[in-house]
Amino acid sequence: MTVTTALVAGGGGVAVALIAAVVYRDAVRVGVDLGSPAAWAALVVFTGGASLVTLVLVPDAPLPGVLVLTALGPLLYLLERDDSMNGAEPADPTQLPSESNPTDTTDERDE
């Protein structure tokens, strides 16, 4: 193992651990609906660790595939976080989520 490979693996391991800690802390704060905060942090560690192992053991692995594997855990968490924060109500195609008065259903076109 070269020095560069060891530095990439060590730095990547630290980055994965930090990202997993942020995911865990955010999942506790938000209160995700599906799974537990520890499970989401473990998913981040698993996908990040698998990408690091692939990068170190398979030097000819295509970089886009390694990056997709790295981003998979955090992206899945962000999707679940969004679902947990916005609720399970069906989407209303006539209003934006940022509108201040969601009970007002008058349409300007009807006037």
Phi and psi in radians as a Rosetta constraint file:
Dihedral C 1 N 2 CA 2 C 2 CIRCULARHARMONIC -1.429 0.35
Dihedral N 2 CA 2 C 2 N 3 CIRCULARHARMONIC 2.927 0.35
Dihedral C 2 N 3 CA 3 C 3 CIRCULARHARMONIC -1.128 0.35
Dihedral N 3 CA 3 C 3 N 4 CIRCULARHARMONIC -0.691 0.35
Dihedral C 3 N 4 CA 4 C 4 CIRCULARHARMONIC -1.090 0.35
Dihedral N 4 CA 4 C 4 N 5 CIRCULARHARMONIC -0.753 0.35
Dihedral C 4 N 5 CA 5 C 5 CIRCULARHARMONIC -1.113 0.35
Dihedral N 5 CA 5 C 5 N 6 CIRCULARHARMONIC -0.708 0.35
Dihedral C 5 N 6 CA 6 C 6 CIRCULARHARMONIC -1.144 0.35
Dihedral N 6 CA 6 C 6 N 7 CIRCULARHARMONIC -0.700 0.35
Dihedral C 6 N 7 CA 7 C 7 CIRCULARHARMONIC -1.159 0.35
Dihedral N 7 CA 7 C 7 N 8 CIRCULARHARMONIC -0.721 0.35
Dihedral C 7 N 8 CA 8 C 8 CIRCULARHARMONIC -1.113 0.35
Dihedral N 8 CA 8 C 8 N 9 CIRCULARHARMONIC -0.781 0.35
Dihedral C 8 N 9 CA 9 C 9 CIRCULARHARMONIC -1.139 0.35
Dihedral N 9 CA 9 C 9 N 10 CIRCULARHARMONIC -0.764 0.35
Dihedral C 9 N 10 CA 10 C 10 CIRCULARHARMONIC -1.158 0.35
Dihedral N 10 CA 10 C 10 N 11 CIRCULARHARMONIC -0.809 0.35
Dihedral C 10 N 11 CA 11 C 11 CIRCULARHARMONIC -1.126 0.35
Dihedral N 11 CA 11 C 11 N 12 CIRCULARHARMONIC -0.680 0.35
Dihedral C 11 N 12 CA 12 C 12 CIRCULARHARMONIC -1.147 0.35
Dihedral N 12 CA 12 C 12 N 13 CIRCULARHARMONIC -0.680 0.35
Dihedral C 12 N 13 CA 13 C 13 CIRCULARHARMONIC -1.109 0.35
Dihedral N 13 CA 13 C 13 N 14 CIRCULARHARMONIC -0.713 0.35
Dihedral C 13 N 14 CA 14 C 14 CIRCULARHARMONIC -1.139 0.35
Dihedral N 14 CA 14 C 14 N 15 CIRCULARHARMONIC -0.736 0.35
Dihedral C 14 N 15 CA 15 C 15 CIRCULARHARMONIC -1.107 0.35
Dihedral N 15 CA 15 C 15 N 16 CIRCULARHARMONIC -0.744 0.35
Dihedral C 15 N 16 CA 16 C 16 CIRCULARHARMONIC -1.098 0.35
Dihedral N 16 CA 16 C 16 N 17 CIRCULARHARMONIC -0.732 0.35
Dihedral C 16 N 17 CA 17 C 17 CIRCULARHARMONIC -1.122 0.35
Dihedral N 17 CA 17 C 17 N 18 CIRCULARHARMONIC -0.718 0.35
Dihedral C 17 N 18 CA 18 C 18 CIRCULARHARMONIC -1.154 0.35
Dihedral N 18 CA 18 C 18 N 19 CIRCULARHARMONIC -0.739 0.35
Dihedral C 18 N 19 CA 19 C 19 CIRCULARHARMONIC -1.135 0.35
Dihedral N 19 CA 19 C 19 N 20 CIRCULARHARMONIC -0.705 0.35
Dihedral C 19 N 20 CA 20 C 20 CIRCULARHARMONIC -1.114 0.35
Dihedral N 20 CA 20 C 20 N 21 CIRCULARHARMONIC -0.665 0.35
Dihedral C 20 N 21 CA 21 C 21 CIRCULARHARMONIC -1.151 0.35
Dihedral N 21 CA 21 C 21 N 22 CIRCULARHARMONIC -0.690 0.35
Dihedral C 21 N 22 CA 22 C 22 CIRCULARHARMONIC -1.155 0.35
Dihedral N 22 CA 22 C 22 N 23 CIRCULARHARMONIC -0.724 0.35
Dihedral C 22 N 23 CA 23 C 23 CIRCULARHARMONIC -1.100 0.35
Dihedral N 23 CA 23 C 23 N 24 CIRCULARHARMONIC -0.768 0.35
Dihedral C 23 N 24 CA 24 C 24 CIRCULARHARMONIC -1.071 0.35
Dihedral N 24 CA 24 C 24 N 25 CIRCULARHARMONIC -0.832 0.35
Dihedral C 24 N 25 CA 25 C 25 CIRCULARHARMONIC -1.106 0.35
Dihedral N 25 CA 25 C 25 N 26 CIRCULARHARMONIC -0.728 0.35
Dihedral C 25 N 26 CA 26 C 26 CIRCULARHARMONIC -1.199 0.35
Dihedral N 26 CA 26 C 26 N 27 CIRCULARHARMONIC -0.657 0.35
Dihedral C 26 N 27 CA 27 C 27 CIRCULARHARMONIC -1.146 0.35
Dihedral N 27 CA 27 C 27 N 28 CIRCULARHARMONIC -0.616 0.35
Dihedral C 27 N 28 CA 28 C 28 CIRCULARHARMONIC -1.182 0.35
Dihedral N 28 CA 28 C 28 N 29 CIRCULARHARMONIC -0.749 0.35
Dihedral C 28 N 29 CA 29 C 29 CIRCULARHARMONIC -1.165 0.35
Dihedral N 29 CA 29 C 29 N 30 CIRCULARHARMONIC -0.774 0.35
Dihedral C 29 N 30 CA 30 C 30 CIRCULARHARMONIC -1.350 0.35
Dihedral N 30 CA 30 C 30 N 31 CIRCULARHARMONIC -0.628 0.35
Dihedral C 30 N 31 CA 31 C 31 CIRCULARHARMONIC 1.347 0.35
Dihedral N 31 CA 31 C 31 N 32 CIRCULARHARMONIC 1.112 0.35
Dihedral C 31 N 32 CA 32 C 32 CIRCULARHARMONIC -1.027 0.35
Dihedral N 32 CA 32 C 32 N 33 CIRCULARHARMONIC 2.540 0.35
Dihedral C 32 N 33 CA 33 C 33 CIRCULARHARMONIC -1.327 0.35
Dihedral N 33 CA 33 C 33 N 34 CIRCULARHARMONIC -0.744 0.35
Dihedral C 33 N 34 CA 34 C 34 CIRCULARHARMONIC -1.739 0.35
Dihedral N 34 CA 34 C 34 N 35 CIRCULARHARMONIC 2.177 0.35
Dihedral C 34 N 35 CA 35 C 35 CIRCULARHARMONIC 1.370 0.35
Dihedral N 35 CA 35 C 35 N 36 CIRCULARHARMONIC -3.018 0.35
Dihedral C 35 N 36 CA 36 C 36 CIRCULARHARMONIC -2.052 0.35
Dihedral N 36 CA 36 C 36 N 37 CIRCULARHARMONIC 2.828 0.35
Dihedral C 36 N 37 CA 37 C 37 CIRCULARHARMONIC -1.004 0.35
Dihedral N 37 CA 37 C 37 N 38 CIRCULARHARMONIC -0.641 0.35
Dihedral C 37 N 38 CA 38 C 38 CIRCULARHARMONIC -1.152 0.35
Dihedral N 38 CA 38 C 38 N 39 CIRCULARHARMONIC -0.636 0.35
Dihedral C 38 N 39 CA 39 C 39 CIRCULARHARMONIC -1.164 0.35
Dihedral N 39 CA 39 C 39 N 40 CIRCULARHARMONIC -0.685 0.35
Dihedral C 39 N 40 CA 40 C 40 CIRCULARHARMONIC -1.190 0.35
Dihedral N 40 CA 40 C 40 N 41 CIRCULARHARMONIC -0.693 0.35
Dihedral C 40 N 41 CA 41 C 41 CIRCULARHARMONIC -1.135 0.35
Dihedral N 41 CA 41 C 41 N 42 CIRCULARHARMONIC -0.670 0.35
Dihedral C 41 N 42 CA 42 C 42 CIRCULARHARMONIC -1.137 0.35
Dihedral N 42 CA 42 C 42 N 43 CIRCULARHARMONIC -0.649 0.35
Dihedral C 42 N 43 CA 43 C 43 CIRCULARHARMONIC -1.106 0.35
Dihedral N 43 CA 43 C 43 N 44 CIRCULARHARMONIC -0.714 0.35
Dihedral C 43 N 44 CA 44 C 44 CIRCULARHARMONIC -1.123 0.35
Dihedral N 44 CA 44 C 44 N 45 CIRCULARHARMONIC -0.754 0.35
Dihedral C 44 N 45 CA 45 C 45 CIRCULARHARMONIC -1.125 0.35
Dihedral N 45 CA 45 C 45 N 46 CIRCULARHARMONIC -0.728 0.35
Dihedral C 45 N 46 CA 46 C 46 CIRCULARHARMONIC -1.104 0.35
Dihedral N 46 CA 46 C 46 N 47 CIRCULARHARMONIC -0.875 0.35
Dihedral C 46 N 47 CA 47 C 47 CIRCULARHARMONIC -1.199 0.35
Dihedral N 47 CA 47 C 47 N 48 CIRCULARHARMONIC -0.696 0.35
Dihedral C 47 N 48 CA 48 C 48 CIRCULARHARMONIC -1.172 0.35
Dihedral N 48 CA 48 C 48 N 49 CIRCULARHARMONIC -0.715 0.35
Dihedral C 48 N 49 CA 49 C 49 CIRCULARHARMONIC -1.142 0.35
Dihedral N 49 CA 49 C 49 N 50 CIRCULARHARMONIC -0.711 0.35
Dihedral C 49 N 50 CA 50 C 50 CIRCULARHARMONIC -1.107 0.35
Dihedral N 50 CA 50 C 50 N 51 CIRCULARHARMONIC -0.659 0.35
Dihedral C 50 N 51 CA 51 C 51 CIRCULARHARMONIC -1.221 0.35
Dihedral N 51 CA 51 C 51 N 52 CIRCULARHARMONIC -0.642 0.35
Dihedral C 51 N 52 CA 52 C 52 CIRCULARHARMONIC -1.151 0.35
Dihedral N 52 CA 52 C 52 N 53 CIRCULARHARMONIC -0.761 0.35
Dihedral C 52 N 53 CA 53 C 53 CIRCULARHARMONIC -1.083 0.35
Dihedral N 53 CA 53 C 53 N 54 CIRCULARHARMONIC -0.739 0.35
Dihedral C 53 N 54 CA 54 C 54 CIRCULARHARMONIC -1.092 0.35
Dihedral N 54 CA 54 C 54 N 55 CIRCULARHARMONIC -0.753 0.35
Dihedral C 54 N 55 CA 55 C 55 CIRCULARHARMONIC -1.135 0.35
Dihedral N 55 CA 55 C 55 N 56 CIRCULARHARMONIC -0.665 0.35
Dihedral C 55 N 56 CA 56 C 56 CIRCULARHARMONIC -1.377 0.35
Dihedral N 56 CA 56 C 56 N 57 CIRCULARHARMONIC -0.765 0.35
Dihedral C 56 N 57 CA 57 C 57 CIRCULARHARMONIC -1.471 0.35
Dihedral N 57 CA 57 C 57 N 58 CIRCULARHARMONIC -0.434 0.35
Dihedral C 57 N 58 CA 58 C 58 CIRCULARHARMONIC -2.120 0.35
Dihedral N 58 CA 58 C 58 N 59 CIRCULARHARMONIC 1.508 0.35
Dihedral C 58 N 59 CA 59 C 59 CIRCULARHARMONIC -1.114 0.35
Dihedral N 59 CA 59 C 59 N 60 CIRCULARHARMONIC -0.408 0.35
Dihedral C 59 N 60 CA 60 C 60 CIRCULARHARMONIC -1.620 0.35
Dihedral N 60 CA 60 C 60 N 61 CIRCULARHARMONIC 0.190 0.35
Dihedral C 60 N 61 CA 61 C 61 CIRCULARHARMONIC -1.129 0.35
Dihedral N 61 CA 61 C 61 N 62 CIRCULARHARMONIC 2.405 0.35
Dihedral C 61 N 62 CA 62 C 62 CIRCULARHARMONIC -1.160 0.35
Dihedral N 62 CA 62 C 62 N 63 CIRCULARHARMONIC 2.267 0.35
Dihedral C 62 N 63 CA 63 C 63 CIRCULARHARMONIC -1.045 0.35
Dihedral N 63 CA 63 C 63 N 64 CIRCULARHARMONIC -0.697 0.35
Dihedral C 63 N 64 CA 64 C 64 CIRCULARHARMONIC -1.029 0.35
Dihedral N 64 CA 64 C 64 N 65 CIRCULARHARMONIC -0.657 0.35
Dihedral C 64 N 65 CA 65 C 65 CIRCULARHARMONIC -1.158 0.35
Dihedral N 65 CA 65 C 65 N 66 CIRCULARHARMONIC -0.695 0.35
Dihedral C 65 N 66 CA 66 C 66 CIRCULARHARMONIC -1.136 0.35
Dihedral N 66 CA 66 C 66 N 67 CIRCULARHARMONIC -0.712 0.35
Dihedral C 66 N 67 CA 67 C 67 CIRCULARHARMONIC -1.179 0.35
Dihedral N 67 CA 67 C 67 N 68 CIRCULARHARMONIC -0.651 0.35
Dihedral C 67 N 68 CA 68 C 68 CIRCULARHARMONIC -1.103 0.35
Dihedral N 68 CA 68 C 68 N 69 CIRCULARHARMONIC -0.774 0.35
Dihedral C 68 N 69 CA 69 C 69 CIRCULARHARMONIC -1.103 0.35
Dihedral N 69 CA 69 C 69 N 70 CIRCULARHARMONIC -0.654 0.35
Dihedral C 69 N 70 CA 70 C 70 CIRCULARHARMONIC -1.144 0.35
Dihedral N 70 CA 70 C 70 N 71 CIRCULARHARMONIC -0.726 0.35
Dihedral C 70 N 71 CA 71 C 71 CIRCULARHARMONIC -1.438 0.35
Dihedral N 71 CA 71 C 71 N 72 CIRCULARHARMONIC -0.221 0.35
Dihedral C 71 N 72 CA 72 C 72 CIRCULARHARMONIC -1.032 0.35
Dihedral N 72 CA 72 C 72 N 73 CIRCULARHARMONIC -0.866 0.35
Dihedral C 72 N 73 CA 73 C 73 CIRCULARHARMONIC -1.080 0.35
Dihedral N 73 CA 73 C 73 N 74 CIRCULARHARMONIC -0.938 0.35
Dihedral C 73 N 74 CA 74 C 74 CIRCULARHARMONIC -1.071 0.35
Dihedral N 74 CA 74 C 74 N 75 CIRCULARHARMONIC -0.637 0.35
Dihedral C 74 N 75 CA 75 C 75 CIRCULARHARMONIC -1.192 0.35
Dihedral N 75 CA 75 C 75 N 76 CIRCULARHARMONIC -0.718 0.35
Dihedral C 75 N 76 CA 76 C 76 CIRCULARHARMONIC -1.099 0.35
Dihedral N 76 CA 76 C 76 N 77 CIRCULARHARMONIC -0.684 0.35
Dihedral C 76 N 77 CA 77 C 77 CIRCULARHARMONIC -1.101 0.35
Dihedral N 77 CA 77 C 77 N 78 CIRCULARHARMONIC -0.749 0.35
Dihedral C 77 N 78 CA 78 C 78 CIRCULARHARMONIC -1.097 0.35
Dihedral N 78 CA 78 C 78 N 79 CIRCULARHARMONIC -0.637 0.35
Dihedral C 78 N 79 CA 79 C 79 CIRCULARHARMONIC -1.122 0.35
Dihedral N 79 CA 79 C 79 N 80 CIRCULARHARMONIC -0.777 0.35
Dihedral C 79 N 80 CA 80 C 80 CIRCULARHARMONIC -1.178 0.35
Dihedral N 80 CA 80 C 80 N 81 CIRCULARHARMONIC -0.637 0.35
Dihedral C 80 N 81 CA 81 C 81 CIRCULARHARMONIC -1.089 0.35
Dihedral N 81 CA 81 C 81 N 82 CIRCULARHARMONIC -0.758 0.35
Dihedral C 81 N 82 CA 82 C 82 CIRCULARHARMONIC -1.094 0.35
Dihedral N 82 CA 82 C 82 N 83 CIRCULARHARMONIC -0.746 0.35
Dihedral C 82 N 83 CA 83 C 83 CIRCULARHARMONIC -1.103 0.35
Dihedral N 83 CA 83 C 83 N 84 CIRCULARHARMONIC -0.692 0.35
Dihedral C 83 N 84 CA 84 C 84 CIRCULARHARMONIC -1.184 0.35
Dihedral N 84 CA 84 C 84 N 85 CIRCULARHARMONIC -0.626 0.35
Dihedral C 84 N 85 CA 85 C 85 CIRCULARHARMONIC -1.382 0.35
Dihedral N 85 CA 85 C 85 N 86 CIRCULARHARMONIC -0.558 0.35
Dihedral C 85 N 86 CA 86 C 86 CIRCULARHARMONIC -1.671 0.35
Dihedral N 86 CA 86 C 86 N 87 CIRCULARHARMONIC -0.060 0.35
Dihedral C 86 N 87 CA 87 C 87 CIRCULARHARMONIC 1.417 0.35
Dihedral N 87 CA 87 C 87 N 88 CIRCULARHARMONIC 3.122 0.35
Dihedral C 87 N 88 CA 88 C 88 CIRCULARHARMONIC -1.855 0.35
Dihedral N 88 CA 88 C 88 N 89 CIRCULARHARMONIC 0.154 0.35
Dihedral C 88 N 89 CA 89 C 89 CIRCULARHARMONIC -1.154 0.35
Dihedral N 89 CA 89 C 89 N 90 CIRCULARHARMONIC 2.579 0.35
Dihedral C 89 N 90 CA 90 C 90 CIRCULARHARMONIC -1.155 0.35
Dihedral N 90 CA 90 C 90 N 91 CIRCULARHARMONIC 2.596 0.35
Dihedral C 90 N 91 CA 91 C 91 CIRCULARHARMONIC -1.211 0.35
Dihedral N 91 CA 91 C 91 N 92 CIRCULARHARMONIC 2.474 0.35
Dihedral C 91 N 92 CA 92 C 92 CIRCULARHARMONIC -1.749 0.35
Dihedral N 92 CA 92 C 92 N 93 CIRCULARHARMONIC 1.951 0.35
Dihedral C 92 N 93 CA 93 C 93 CIRCULARHARMONIC -1.255 0.35
Dihedral N 93 CA 93 C 93 N 94 CIRCULARHARMONIC -0.129 0.35
Dihedral C 93 N 94 CA 94 C 94 CIRCULARHARMONIC -1.673 0.35
Dihedral N 94 CA 94 C 94 N 95 CIRCULARHARMONIC -0.072 0.35
Dihedral C 94 N 95 CA 95 C 95 CIRCULARHARMONIC -2.389 0.35
Dihedral N 95 CA 95 C 95 N 96 CIRCULARHARMONIC 2.609 0.35
Dihedral C 95 N 96 CA 96 C 96 CIRCULARHARMONIC -1.513 0.35
Dihedral N 96 CA 96 C 96 N 97 CIRCULARHARMONIC 2.600 0.35
Dihedral C 96 N 97 CA 97 C 97 CIRCULARHARMONIC -1.091 0.35
Dihedral N 97 CA 97 C 97 N 98 CIRCULARHARMONIC -0.412 0.35
Dihedral C 97 N 98 CA 98 C 98 CIRCULARHARMONIC -1.526 0.35
Dihedral N 98 CA 98 C 98 N 99 CIRCULARHARMONIC 0.000 0.35
Dihedral C 98 N 99 CA 99 C 99 CIRCULARHARMONIC -1.161 0.35
Dihedral N 99 CA 99 C 99 N 100 CIRCULARHARMONIC 2.502 0.35
Dihedral C 99 N 100 CA 100 C 100 CIRCULARHARMONIC -1.326 0.35
Dihedral N 100 CA 100 C 100 N 101 CIRCULARHARMONIC -0.517 0.35
Dihedral C 100 N 101 CA 101 C 101 CIRCULARHARMONIC -2.122 0.35
Dihedral N 101 CA 101 C 101 N 102 CIRCULARHARMONIC 1.526 0.35
Dihedral C 101 N 102 CA 102 C 102 CIRCULARHARMONIC -1.269 0.35
Dihedral N 102 CA 102 C 102 N 103 CIRCULARHARMONIC -0.212 0.35
Dihedral C 102 N 103 CA 103 C 103 CIRCULARHARMONIC -1.469 0.35
Dihedral N 103 CA 103 C 103 N 104 CIRCULARHARMONIC -0.285 0.35
Dihedral C 103 N 104 CA 104 C 104 CIRCULARHARMONIC -1.372 0.35
Dihedral N 104 CA 104 C 104 N 105 CIRCULARHARMONIC 2.001 0.35
Dihedral C 104 N 105 CA 105 C 105 CIRCULARHARMONIC -1.891 0.35
Dihedral N 105 CA 105 C 105 N 106 CIRCULARHARMONIC 0.228 0.35
Dihedral C 105 N 106 CA 106 C 106 CIRCULARHARMONIC -1.259 0.35
Dihedral N 106 CA 106 C 106 N 107 CIRCULARHARMONIC 2.482 0.35
Dihedral C 106 N 107 CA 107 C 107 CIRCULARHARMONIC -1.937 0.35
Dihedral N 107 CA 107 C 107 N 108 CIRCULARHARMONIC 2.313 0.35
Dihedral C 107 N 108 CA 108 C 108 CIRCULARHARMONIC -1.091 0.35
Dihedral N 108 CA 108 C 108 N 109 CIRCULARHARMONIC -0.484 0.35
Dihedral C 108 N 109 CA 109 C 109 CIRCULARHARMONIC -1.248 0.35
Dihedral N 109 CA 109 C 109 N 110 CIRCULARHARMONIC -0.379 0.35
Dihedral C 109 N 110 CA 110 C 110 CIRCULARHARMONIC -1.350 0.35
Dihedral N 110 CA 110 C 110 N 111 CIRCULARHARMONIC -0.276 0.35
